[in-house]
């Protein structure tokens, strides 16, 4: 019996270089051991970042701020209440498969974007999760996110 979807893609964003502007797109291509085409150069383990819409709403409510989700500088907004349960799992988003590695730790840039944001993202993996692309392809707004059996 397969698991229910972990969520659905609500938004995709590409990060500009040097903490530059985020560009919203409806579709993105991912490469194996890389990230999303048009995004900044990924680290070896952090190719794509995901954030849960429910947790982002909670953070902005606590901060009393109306901040767009991509303020977090995540690549994929997911219609979910949380994503921490995906750590260590392999997920499929459209044609793309990603091995989810860990929690995305918020950096000091978050407080430059909004005072208190860094700390608000810490509890319960609110900053999202990241992973390494293990199967390339395209992902689109509206794609479901499902866990898959890993052959690793």
C-alpha positions in Angstrom: 0.0 0.0 0.0 1.5 3.4 -1.0 1.6 6.3 1.4 -0.6 9.4 0.8 1.1 12.4 -0.8 3.3 14.4 1.5 2.0 17.5 -0.1 1.6 19.5 -3.3 3.9 22.1 -4.8 2.3 25.6 -4.3 5.3 27.6 -5.5 8.8 27.4 -6.9 11.5 30.0 -6.5 15.1 30.4 -7.8 17.7 32.2 -5.7 19.7 35.0 -7.2 23.5 35.1 -6.7 24.9 36.8 -3.6 21.6 36.6 -1.7 20.0 38.3 -4.7 16.4 38.5 -5.7 14.2 35.4 -5.7 12.5 34.6 -9.0 9.1 32.8 -9.0 8.6 30.2 -11.7 5.9 27.7 -12.5 8.3 25.0 -13.6 12.0 24.2 -13.0 14.4 21.5 -14.2 16.7 19.7 -11.8 20.0 17.9 -12.5 21.5 14.9 -10.7 23.8 16.0 -7.8 22.9 19.5 -8.7 20.0 21.7 -7.9 17.4 23.6 -10.0 18.6 25.1 -13.2 18.8 28.9 -12.8 19.3 28.7 -9.0 22.6 29.4 -7.3 25.3 26.8 -7.3 24.3 24.0 -4.9 26.5 22.5 -2.2 27.2 18.7 -2.6 24.3 17.7 -0.3 21.9 20.7 -0.6 20.5 20.8 -4.1 16.9 21.7 -3.4 15.2 23.2 -0.4 11.5 22.8 0.6 9.4 24.7 3.1 5.9 23.8 4.4 3.2 26.5 3.8 1.6 25.7 7.2 4.8 26.4 9.1 5.6 29.5 7.1 2.1 30.9 8.0 2.7 30.1 11.7 6.1 31.9 11.6 4.7 35.1 9.9 1.7 35.1 12.3 4.0 34.9 15.3 6.2 37.7 13.9 3.1 39.8 13.0 4.6 40.2 9.5 3.2 39.8 6.0 6.2 38.2 4.4 6.2 36.2 1.1 7.2 32.6 1.5 10.3 33.0 -0.6 11.7 35.4 2.0 13.0 32.1 3.5 14.9 31.6 0.3 13.6 28.1 -0.1 13.1 26.6 -3.6 9.8 24.8 -3.2 6.7 25.8 -1.1 4.7 22.7 -0.2 1.0 22.5 0.9 1.8 20.7 4.1 1.9 21.4 7.9 5.5 20.2 8.2 8.2 18.4 6.4 10.6 17.1 9.1 9.2 13.6 8.8 10.7 13.4 5.3 14.3 13.6 6.5 16.1 10.4 5.4 13.4 9.6 2.9 13.5 9.8 -0.9 10.7 11.8 -2.5 9.4 12.3 -6.0 8.2 15.7 -7.2 7.1 15.6 -10.8 9.9 13.8 -12.6 12.5 14.7 -10.0 13.6 12.5 -7.1 15.3 14.0 -4.1 17.0 12.3 -1.1 16.0 14.5 1.8 19.1 15.0 4.0 18.3 17.3 6.9 16.7 20.4 8.3 17.6 23.7 6.6 19.2 25.7 9.3 18.3 29.4 9.1 21.3 31.7 8.7 21.9 35.3 9.8 20.5 36.6 6.5 17.0 35.8 7.9 17.3 38.5 10.6 18.5 41.0 7.9 15.3 40.3 6.0 13.1 40.5 9.1 14.1 41.0 12.7 13.4 37.7 14.7 12.9 35.6 11.6 16.0 33.4 12.2 14.8 32.3 15.7 11.2 31.9 14.6 12.3 29.3 11.9 14.3 27.1 14.4 11.6 25.0 16.2 10.1 22.0 14.5 12.0 22.2 11.3 10.1 25.4 10.4 13.0 26.5 8.2 12.3 23.5 5.9 14.3 20.6 4.7 16.9 20.1 2.0 18.1 17.3 -0.2 20.2 16.1 -3.0 18.8 15.4 -6.5 19.2 11.7 -7.3 17.0 11.7 -10.5 16.8 14.8 -12.7 13.8 16.1 -14.6 11.2 18.8 -14.3 8.9 19.8 -11.4 5.9 22.1 -11.6 3.5 24.0 -9.4 0.7 21.6 -8.7 2.9 18.4 -8.6 2.3 16.1 -5.7 5.2 15.1 -3.5 5.3 11.4 -2.8 7.8 9.2 -0.9 9.4 6.5 -3.0 11.4 3.4 -2.1 15.1 4.1 -2.2 17.5 1.9 -4.0 20.4 3.4 -2.3 
